[in-house]
Amino acid sequence: MEPIVEIFLQVVEIFILILGVTGLILSLLLVISPNLVKSLSRLLDRKITFEKNIIYLNQPIETDSLTYRHHIIFGMALIAGSVFVLMFLFLQLDVIRVVNIFEARDYAFLVEIIIRVLAMVGKIAGILGIVFGFILMLAPGTMIRIENRMDSWFPTDFVVDKLDEFHPGIEDIILKYPLFFGFTGLMTSGVLILLSIVSMLS
């Protein structure tokens, strides 16, 4: 586990270094030639329409007819899967052994809490799976009524409309005060570059 963490940290350090260098270049351009930054901003400015791309999110997916047409098969499968999960969680799951796999000695207590919470959620899900499996097998009509009560329609049109709204103002403010934001960017980028270099060398 430790080599994976080291690789992840190295990737983060390189990303911060690239981010710092990019910010340094843009900040210098903003201080030296704000008109050039304005021209680049207009060149790169694009309007992306989400409505056509994610309209499928509002399309319903019908699976009820297949499930209730073969309710005994699906009920037995749900019960079998839930029993398997419960047997593993109650009989075979060794939390301490799983914690030792991660080799996170400094965070062992936190990892143990997370694993125990996930195991508890899995046990609750397994018990509910057995209950709903029996209901689906023996009383599919009751299952349909439960599903109809829990069934809700969540439209995503308002999300699409919000994403398609144009929000001017940020780049106008930056270009209105180029020296302030330029020097602020230079200091911030310098700190990021310094931190990434120190972290890579240590």
Phi and psi in degrees as a GROMACS rama.xvg file:
@    title "Ramachandran Plot"
@    xaxis  label "Phi"
@    yaxis  label "Psi"
@TYPE xy
-62.2312  -41.655  GLU-2
-59.4258  -37.1991  PRO-3
-64.632  -42.4968  ILE-4
-63.7896  -41.1308  VAL-5
-63.522  -42.7508  GLU-6
-62.653  -42.215  ILE-7
-61.8925  -42.8243  PHE-8
-65.6402  -38.5073  LEU-9
-64.3307  -40.3199  GLN-10
-62.6238  -42.1632  VAL-11
-63.2967  -41.8597  VAL-12
-62.4861  -43.9156  GLU-13
-64.8059  -40.5575  ILE-14
-62.8225  -42.6184  PHE-15
-63.9548  -39.5157  ILE-16
-63.4212  -45.8066  LEU-17
-62.4457  -41.8545  ILE-18
-62.1569  -42.051  LEU-19
-65.09  -43.2504  GLY-20
-65.0453  -43.2092  VAL-21
-61.3361  -45.4201  THR-22
-62.7143  -36.1982  GLY-23
-64.1253  -45.0106  LEU-24
-63.7845  -46.797  ILE-25
-64.8962  -37.7373  LEU-26
-66.7185  -40.3625  SER-27
-62.6805  -43.1089  LEU-28
-62.3818  -37.4427  LEU-29
-66.7804  -34.8553  LEU-30
-76.8171  -44.7828  VAL-31
-78.9323  -46.8665  ILE-32
-141.355  81.1667  SER-33
-62.7093  -28.0398  PRO-34
-65.4617  -35.9082  ASN-35
-65.1006  -40.8687  LEU-36
-63.0842  -39.3094  VAL-37
-64.3372  -40.1793  LYS-38
-65.7363  -42.2923  SER-39
-63.7726  -37.9122  LEU-40
-63.5101  -41.915  SER-41
-68.0201  -35.7101  ARG-42
-66.7055  -39.909  LEU-43
-89.1717  -7.66878  LEU-44
-69.7688  125.973  ASP-45
-137.724  147.825  ARG-46
-107.015  121.206  LYS-47
-105.187  126.047  ILE-48
-98.2433  123.505  THR-49
-94.4144  -15.3358  PHE-50
-60.9978  -43.349  GLU-51
-75.7221  -26.1709  LYS-52
-78.899  -35.1539  ASN-53
-119.217  25.3876  ILE-54
-67.2288  -22.7036  ILE-55
-66.5347  -15.9576  TYR-56
-65.2368  -24.4839  LEU-57
-89.7173  1.97342  ASN-58
-87.5755  126.085  GLN-59
-71.1779  146.1  PRO-60
-113.314  113.276  ILE-61
-90.2684  118.558  GLU-62
-127.989  -2.98285  THR-63
-64.6877  -41.5879  ASP-64
-60.6809  -43.198  SER-65
-66.719  -41.8151  LEU-66
-64.4252  -47.1864  THR-67
-80.8625  -18.2383  TYR-68
-73.0949  -29.7828  ARG-69
-124.313  53.4059  HIS-70
-65.2372  -31.1074  HIS-71
-68.2708  -43.6697  ILE-72
-63.9718  -47.7299  ILE-73
-67.5772  -35.457  PHE-74
-64.1514  -44.6343  GLY-75
-65.1459  -39.9411  MET-76
-63.8467  -40.3497  ALA-77
-65.5243  -40.9742  LEU-78
-66.4697  -44.8827  ILE-79
-62.14  -44.4426  ALA-80
-64.0459  -39.7737  GLY-81
-68.0179  -39.5826  SER-82
-63.8627  -41.827  VAL-83
-61.405  -44.7369  PHE-84
-61.9626  -44.684  VAL-85
-65.3519  -40.4799  LEU-86
-62.0962  -41.292  MET-87
-65.8991  -45.8973  PHE-88
-68.5769  -37.0246  LEU-89
-86.1702  -33.0374  PHE-90
-107.188  -33.6053  LEU-91
-112.118  -19.029  GLN-92
-74.1952  118.774  LEU-93
-109.843  102.058  ASP-94
-61.9052  -43.315  VAL-95
-61.9659  -40.343  ILE-96
-65.9978  -39.782  ARG-97
-64.5238  -40.6081  VAL-98
-61.6428  -40.5822  VAL-99
-66.1567  -26.7653  ASN-100
-62.8638  -38.4705  ILE-101
-72.3018  -19.253  PHE-102
54.4664  35.2758  GLU-103
-103.359  80.0204  ALA-104
-65.516  -37.0307  ARG-105
-70.8205  -25.6192  ASP-106
-118.242  23.7986  TYR-107
-60.4003  -41.277  ALA-108
-64.2682  -42.9137  PHE-109
-66.0302  -42.7756  LEU-110
-62.7517  -39.831  VAL-111
-63.1808  -42.0984  GLU-112
-61.8578  -44.3413  ILE-113
-61.9898  -43.786  ILE-114
-65.9165  -40.1221  ILE-115
-67.1425  -38.5283  ARG-116
-64.7495  -44.9644  VAL-117
-62.1774  -38.733  LEU-118
-64.9163  -40.3236  ALA-119
-63.9125  -42.0997  MET-120
-62.3898  -41.1704  VAL-121
-63.3236  -39.3729  GLY-122
-64.6722  -43.7651  LYS-123
-62.5316  -43.0383  ILE-124
-63.2088  -38.9752  ALA-125
-64.5892  -43.1379  GLY-126
-63.8842  -44.2392  ILE-127
-63.9896  -35.181  LEU-128
-62.5172  -41.1148  GLY-129
-64.7464  -44.4195  ILE-130
-60.3998  -50.4826  VAL-131
-68.4492  -30.1476  PHE-132
-64.2453  -43.903  GLY-133
-65.8313  -39.7501  PHE-134
-62.9957  -42.232  ILE-135
-64.5537  -36.2881  LEU-136
-72.7988  -47.7541  MET-137
-94.0817  -29.8191  LEU-138
-141.601  72.5029  ALA-139
-61.9162  -28.7696  PRO-140
-62.3907  -40.5226  GLY-141
-63.3157  -39.0911  THR-142
-64.3935  -37.5729  MET-143
-64.7194  -41.3961  ILE-144
-65.7933  -40.1356  ARG-145
-62.8956  -43.065  ILE-146
-65.2621  -39.918  GLU-147
-64.6234  -34.906  ASN-148
-69.1955  -36.086  ARG-149
-86.7043  -13.5978  MET-150
-69.5296  128.773  ASP-151
-137.258  148.277  SER-152
-106.078  121.618  TRP-153
-112.32  97.1748  PHE-154
-70.442  144.987  PRO-155
-112.269  9.97347  THR-156
-61.2567  -40.8167  ASP-157
-66.0623  -31.6765  PHE-158
-66.6862  -43.583  VAL-159
-62.318  -43.119  VAL-160
-62.1623  -39.9623  ASP-161
-65.1713  -39.966  LYS-162
-68.2019  -29.1149  LEU-163
-84.8883  -7.25185  ASP-164
-70.7852  143.62  GLU-165
-93.8682  128.449  PHE-166
-121.07  86.7885  HIS-167
-77.0284  164.69  PRO-168
132.18  -39.6238  GLY-169
-67.7115  -52.7521  ILE-170
-69.2467  -28.9743  GLU-171
-64.2883  -40.6836  ASP-172
-66.8403  -42.2598  ILE-173
-62.8643  -44.5503  ILE-174
-74.0936  -18.2713  LEU-175
-75.2325  -31.5808  LYS-176
-124.559  67.0579  TYR-177
-65.5483  -36.6604  PRO-178
-67.318  -43.3725  LEU-179
-62.8727  -51.6776  PHE-180
-71.3129  -29.7868  PHE-181
-66.1295  -49.2682  GLY-182
-68.0329  -35.1588  PHE-183
-62.2727  -42.9061  THR-184
-65.2581  -37.7791  GLY-185
-62.5114  -45.3964  LEU-186
-64.9861  -44.527  MET-187
-63.5908  -45.1254  THR-188
-64.3972  -38.6022  SER-189
-61.7897  -41.7079  GLY-190
-64.3726  -43.9304  VAL-191
-61.4131  -44.1825  LEU-192
-63.9004  -43.3839  ILE-193
-62.9535  -43.7655  LEU-194
-64.6633  -42.1464  LEU-195
-66.5037  -39.9664  SER-196
-66.7526  -43.741  ILE-197
-62.2493  -41.7011  VAL-198
-66.8328  -37.1548  SER-199
-70.9832  -33.3015  MET-200
-80.6636  -23.6584  LEU-201
